[in-house]
């Protein structure tokens, strides 16, 4: 299985997440993408962050009838930083091939992430362009280091994951911009999490009920 990993707060998940994920699946020939709904992003403030259960439930609503698997796996692993999460996932699923997916806004600050070069060596990275961030991303310290490892999406579609070789490998993806954002949704409806109340449900990957589903 060739699996994409898209981490984020998903506060809340929305149609933009679904759209770029489906485009990425098609562009790279992925079997599926796991949405890693973060218990807490070290680079983002906790203020305004909805409970994990509500965020995961919003992700499930957006993932219906698509090869997308929302999961709170990171919470079960007990990892705080992406580098530790990816190490743990590779150990747990040794028969899968993974590629890390992130927006160009994250590439712009990737050099601030803990052990970011180690992340790049753990698995290939696909960067999805986001309006307003391309300039900063292309000029970032991380891009200066990663640029030599760039692989085209077309080569991956043609020859599959073999085109990526061994990490580091970087794929740059560009789709029609999507104006939707979680920030705009929260501004329009500060109580959006109330729409995702309900009984606890099990996570497909962790096989556990997620705390906070009924919060």
Buried (B, 14 or more C-beta within 10 A) or exposed (E): EBBBBBBBBBBBBBEBBBBBBBBBBEBBBBEBBBBBBBBEBEEEEEEEBBBBBBBBBBBBBBBEEEBBBBBBBBBBBEBBBBBBBBBBBBEEBEEBBBBBBBBBBBBBBBBEBEBBBBBBEBBBBBBBBBEEBBEBBBEBEBBEBBEEBEBEBEEBEEEEBEBBEEBBBBBBBBBEEBEBEBEEBBEEEEEBBEEBEEEEEEBEBBEEBBBBBBE
